[in-house]
Amino acid sequence: MAIEELKKENEALPDEVEAVAAPAAEETEPHEKNVRLMSPTQMVLRRFFRSKLSVVGLVMIVSLFLFCWLGPVVYNQWGQGDVDETGKVEYTYSEITYTDENGETHTFYQVVETGKTVNSLAKPDKSHPLGTDKTGKDVFARLMYGGRVSLAVSFLAVFIITFFGVVFGGIAGYFGGWVDTVIMRICDILMCLPGFPILLIVGTLIDSFGIKGQYKIYYLMAFLTLISWSGTARLVRGQILSLREQEYMVAAEAMGYSAARKIAKHLIPNVMPQLIVSMSLSLGSMILYEASLSYLGLGAPEKYAAWGTMINIVAEDQNILQNYFNVWGPPGICIILAVLGFNFVGDGLRDALDPKMRR
Amino acid sequence: MLKYILKRLALSLLILLGVSLIIYVLIRCMPVDFIENKIAAMNQGGATIPEETVENMKKLYGLEDDSFMGILKGYFNWLVKLCQFDFGTSFKYGAPVIDVIVSKMGVSFAVAAIATIFEFLIAIPLGITAATHQYSIRDYLVTVLVMIGISLPSFFFGQILKNVLAMKLGWFPPSGLIDATQTLSGMALLGDYVRHMFIPILTVVILSIGGRMRMTRTEMLEVLNSDYIRTARAKGLKERVVVYKHAFRNTLIPLVTSLAGLLPSLFSGAIITEQVFDLPGIGNVAFKAMMEADIPFIMGYNMFLAILSVLGVLLADLMYAVVDPRVKLA
């Protein structure tokens, strides 16, 4: 590391430096005055907030959440299914020239009245900040409601995946033996399942059971959690295998703690750092998954907004793809912001939680 | 080594058995009348599915018998056929599933293979510069850019590229694989293919560079911090030699290993990308088949994917031992 950088570090961390330097300099002074104790959590937070990218990521995520949950409270003119019925009657003129049998040319103006009752594909203005879509629904409002679905579903999915992963990985790593073998073989099988095609099958399956379209995405994501906990389980198992051999676990054994207590109180907290990192990174990929499923038409019907569904429209309609970026662009940008935010935060957390990265 | 490979192959068979069971159970959950409705819809849509094929399919999967033994018998029937490489006949395409997969694989493979080559060619140098200039502006810039690349949804980015490069600028055709208005041959045909595949490949490359670059960067940083690199520097070797001859060689280990893990993605086709650009690849074909409940094709395609990914994992592990002499397989 360059000397300048070290200097910068020193300036940034006056308290920690003092903690080392002070006792030697002033023996008589009580240590507590110059020493500020930092808990591991404080140190992690400090390292996390020192990285600009992770702060940017955090701001992105928090503002998206505020936008999606508080937004509709403030901006309540339009709901996600409300159609703007204030269509304007428009006239189009076309010039028709025709030559009669005498050779005289006549010019007519053909006036066509295109009366539409629905204010569809409106350009952004005061009443619709992002315009309206093909069916006259307000894009801005749908953006907020759609975000609720995408974010909530992804969060739920990641928490359930982590739960399954911790339970199965914990059991496999702690007990070992045949339990471990069985669980790991199941993990192998789940890892080789082709995820996306399987979800497409499940989508058809859900159709065949006649489940309402608006709940389809929840069932799909629930199924996704069932087949994707293997990665987390492996992570937890590997970590527990190495922790199991440490002295403090021997001590816990000697104290006569139950297996459940040893796993929950002594092993899992030590796996937490890796878990938190993997959770925040998989949040991003879950949002992408949800959006892709909605894009392929497996999500909620058009009446209910979701970011993927809102982009779906351009697959059929070249006119919207070319001329109405305000309809399909914003949801895409929101997806990118959400995924990018979670990736930045995950990356920052990884660096902050890594004990080797003491800088 | 041979013993290890045999053991792994046996394990792979076990995994495939599990995968096939899951897929079979999923398909069996579908109500029979739903399938019949779908077949009727396909017949109305212009396809002609002979009654015989449907009956064969029902027999093959034991769909008539819904008792537990019936389901079990159906599964084993299907499994035996599978071992004889008989995946049944696709409803939608009216040909054996294997034939459909093989005939559509070429396009998907071309896109994936070219994209992978470019991905490695671009990502590795980027990863090396980011690692050798850690915490510099260059590092941050590269990191942020590839992070954005990772976060792009393929369908959204694909549509943007299509909109800008194909429709607004008109440099490339927006969709399909061949220009239907002309009959081309030889070099002209190849050129036409390249023009059609350019945007899909660009999409895939930009989306996948990030992961590869970050992998290179992490590995490179780890190697650069090791003792033998300090020794090399202390010997007074040029920085170029240290980085490219000493450090980079060890960085190559995980990169080469990951190459074997790419096997499934080379042949399986990118469902969404092919969908966006309407490429007649295997992903697109499979998506359409799945939307219309073409059961033989769904089963065949999913088993094909599972076999590929099992092989990919196996190859990656073997590759590891080949590339890194320190690793001993047992």
Boltz contact constraints between the chains, C-beta under 6 A:
constraints:
  - contact:
      token1: [A, 188]
      token2: [B, 15]
      max_distance: 6.0
  - contact:
      token1: [A, 189]
      token2: [B, 15]
      max_distance: 6.0
  - contact:
      token1: [A, 189]
      token2: [B, 18]
      max_distance: 6.0
  - contact:
      token1: [A, 189]
      token2: [B, 19]
      max_distance: 6.0
  - contact:
      token1: [A, 192]
      token2: [B, 15]
      max_distance: 6.0
  - contact:
      token1: [A, 192]
      token2: [B, 19]
      max_distance: 6.0
  - contact:
      token1: [A, 192]
      token2: [B, 306]
      max_distance: 6.0
  - contact:
      token1: [A, 192]
      token2: [B, 309]
      max_distance: 6.0
  - contact:
      token1: [A, 192]
      token2: [B, 310]
      max_distance: 6.0
  - contact:
      token1: [A, 193]
      token2: [B, 19]
      max_distance: 6.0
  - contact:
      token1: [A, 194]
      token2: [B, 302]
      max_distance: 6.0
  - contact:
      token1: [A, 194]
      token2: [B, 305]
      max_distance: 6.0
  - contact:
      token1: [A, 196]
      token2: [B, 271]
      max_distance: 6.0
  - contact:
      token1: [A, 197]
      token2: [B, 302]
      max_distance: 6.0
  - contact:
      token1: [A, 200]
      token2: [B, 290]
      max_distance: 6.0
  - contact:
      token1: [A, 201]
      token2: [B, 26]
      max_distance: 6.0
  - contact:
      token1: [A, 201]
      token2: [B, 298]
      max_distance: 6.0
  - contact:
      token1: [A, 204]
      token2: [B, 293]
      max_distance: 6.0
  - contact:
      token1: [A, 205]
      token2: [B, 29]
      max_distance: 6.0
  - contact:
      token1: [A, 205]
      token2: [B, 30]
      max_distance: 6.0
  - contact:
      token1: [A, 208]
      token2: [B, 30]
      max_distance: 6.0
  - contact:
      token1: [A, 208]
      token2: [B, 31]
      max_distance: 6.0
  - contact:
      token1: [A, 208]
      token2: [B, 34]
      max_distance: 6.0
  - contact:
      token1: [A, 288]
      token2: [B, 153]
      max_distance: 6.0
  - contact:
      token1: [A, 291]
      token2: [B, 153]
      max_distance: 6.0
  - contact:
      token1: [A, 292]
      token2: [B, 272]
      max_distance: 6.0
  - contact:
      token1: [A, 295]
      token2: [B, 155]
      max_distance: 6.0
  - contact:
      token1: [A, 311]
      token2: [B, 156]
      max_distance: 6.0
  - contact:
      token1: [A, 314]
      token2: [B, 159]
      max_distance: 6.0
  - contact:
      token1: [A, 321]
      token2: [B, 163]
      max_distance: 6.0
  - contact:
      token1: [A, 322]
      token2: [B, 167]
      max_distance: 6.0
  - contact:
      token1: [A, 332]
      token2: [B, 156]
      max_distance: 6.0
  - contact:
      token1: [A, 335]
      token2: [B, 153]
      max_distance: 6.0
  - contact:
      token1: [A, 336]
      token2: [B, 151]
      max_distance: 6.0
  - contact:
      token1: [A, 339]
      token2: [B, 151]
      max_distance: 6.0
  - contact:
      token1: [A, 340]
      token2: [B, 151]
      max_distance: 6.0
  - contact:
      token1: [A, 343]
      token2: [B, 147]
      max_distance: 6.0
  - contact:
      token1: [A, 343]
      token2: [B, 151]
      max_distance: 6.0
